[in-house]
């Protein structure tokens, strides 16, 4: 009986140590990722929300104009790609985000 309790205690101790090590590595990886991908522009998300709520295109264009990532041609291209999806169930939010990513050429926004 003592052997069973001793083995159970040993196994639980090993599992706790392994879980702690995994959490430490996850924390380190998360810090690296946050430091590397810190340049996300939250004005893009605000413009996407306004787009989904049916805000006029002029206001959305103004928000995007204040963005440091997009120039005028990219803004026009984004609106051309996103406008047909304004009637989607989510108001075109996801299509707007996909259009931004497509114009920028990389998956930055989710």
C-alpha positions as CSV (number, residue, x, y, z in Angstrom):
1,X,0.0,0.0,0.0
2,X,2.8,2.4,0.8
3,X,4.5,1.6,-2.5
4,X,1.3,2.6,-4.4
5,X,1.1,5.9,-2.6
6,X,4.8,6.6,-3.1
7,X,4.6,5.9,-6.8
8,X,1.4,8.0,-7.2
9,X,3.1,10.9,-5.4
10,X,6.2,10.5,-7.6
11,X,4.2,10.5,-10.8
12,X,2.2,13.6,-9.6
13,X,5.3,15.4,-8.8
14,X,6.8,14.7,-12.2
15,X,3.6,15.8,-13.9
16,X,3.6,19.1,-11.9
17,X,7.2,19.8,-12.8
18,X,6.6,19.0,-16.5
19,X,3.5,21.2,-16.6
20,X,5.4,24.1,-14.9
21,X,8.2,23.8,-17.5
22,X,5.7,23.9,-20.3
23,X,4.0,27.0,-18.9
24,X,7.4,28.7,-18.6
25,X,8.2,27.9,-22.3
26,X,4.8,29.1,-23.4
27,X,5.3,32.4,-21.5
28,X,8.7,32.9,-23.1
29,X,7.3,32.2,-26.6
30,X,4.4,34.6,-26.0
31,X,6.7,37.4,-25.0
32,X,8.8,36.9,-28.2
33,X,5.7,36.9,-30.3
34,X,4.3,40.0,-28.7
35,X,7.6,41.9,-29.1
36,X,7.9,40.8,-32.8
37,X,4.3,41.6,-33.9
38,X,3.7,44.8,-32.0
39,X,3.1,47.0,-35.0
40,X,-0.6,46.2,-35.4
41,X,-2.7,49.3,-36.2
42,X,-5.9,49.4,-34.2
43,X,-7.4,52.1,-36.4
44,X,-7.8,49.3,-39.0
45,X,-10.0,47.3,-36.5
46,X,-12.0,50.5,-35.8
47,X,-12.5,51.1,-39.5
48,X,-13.6,47.5,-39.9
49,X,-16.2,47.8,-37.1
50,X,-17.6,51.0,-38.6
51,X,-17.7,49.3,-42.0
52,X,-19.7,46.4,-40.5
53,X,-22.1,48.8,-38.8
54,X,-22.9,50.5,-42.2
55,X,-21.0,53.7,-41.7
56,X,-20.6,55.7,-44.9
57,X,-17.5,55.0,-47.0
58,X,-16.2,58.6,-46.6
59,X,-15.9,58.2,-42.8
60,X,-14.1,54.9,-43.2
61,X,-11.8,56.3,-45.8
62,X,-11.0,59.2,-43.4
63,X,-10.1,56.7,-40.6
64,X,-7.9,54.7,-43.1
65,X,-6.2,57.9,-44.3
66,X,-5.0,58.5,-40.7
67,X,-3.4,55.1,-40.7
68,X,0.3,54.9,-41.2
69,X,0.2,51.7,-43.2
70,X,-2.0,52.6,-46.1
71,X,-1.7,55.1,-48.9
72,X,-4.6,56.5,-51.1
73,X,-4.3,53.7,-53.7
74,X,-4.4,51.0,-51.1
75,X,-7.4,52.5,-49.4
76,X,-9.3,52.6,-52.7
77,X,-8.3,49.0,-53.5
78,X,-9.4,47.9,-50.0
79,X,-12.8,49.6,-50.4
80,X,-13.3,48.0,-53.8
81,X,-12.5,44.6,-52.4
82,X,-14.7,45.0,-49.3
83,X,-17.8,46.9,-50.5
84,X,-19.4,43.9,-52.3
85,X,-19.4,42.0,-49.0
86,X,-21.2,44.6,-47.0
87,X,-24.4,42.6,-47.1
88,X,-22.7,39.5,-45.5
89,X,-24.2,38.4,-42.1
90,X,-21.3,40.0,-40.2
91,X,-21.7,43.3,-42.1
92,X,-18.6,42.6,-44.1
93,X,-16.2,42.8,-41.1
94,X,-14.3,39.7,-42.1
95,X,-14.2,40.7,-45.7
96,X,-12.8,44.1,-44.8
97,X,-10.0,42.5,-42.7
98,X,-9.2,40.1,-45.5
99,X,-9.1,43.0,-48.0
100,X,-6.7,44.9,-45.8
101,X,-4.4,41.8,-45.5
102,X,-4.6,41.3,-49.2
103,X,-3.7,44.9,-50.0
104,X,-0.8,44.8,-47.5
105,X,0.4,41.4,-48.9
106,X,0.6,39.7,-45.5
107,X,-1.6,38.3,-42.8
108,X,-1.4,41.0,-40.1
109,X,-5.0,41.4,-39.0
110,X,-7.3,38.7,-37.8
